[in-house]
Amino acid sequence: MKIPRDLGADELIKLLKKKYGYEVTRQTGSHIRLTTTQKGEHSITIPNHNDLKIGTLNAVLTDVAVHMEREKQALMKELFE
């Protein structure tokens, strides 16, 4: 599965909240901090942009996959299908 090219921060936040329990803990400028307590506490920072750059989205998905102890492809299928 390919990484979506037109995914915005708002949509990614909704998907991460629904599937993995991430909650917005703070926002500083254009960066939003999300935290989950599933499988231990984990925080990620996402820039609040309409279209996230592919490299940024890839890094966020990789970080979440490592924390959730899942393959990145499996995580992407859960989020985007």
Phi, psi and omega in degrees: 000137179271153177290133179300142183266345187236035183267128178263167182299318182299316181292318178298318179299316179299317180295316180293325178294315184292316187272323189235008174074020177289139177234146176289123180257333176190164175223129177238111183063236182260016180245132182249131180260126178246143179224142174232157176245006175290132181057037183095165181283137180214135180236144174225156178242131182237132175289140183275077180241154178293318176236115179284142177293150184301317181295321179294312179297319178299317180295319179296313181296321178296316180298316179294318180298318179296315180296319182278000179057049180230157172290145182297322179297319179295319178298317179296320178298318179296321183281318193254358179249000000 
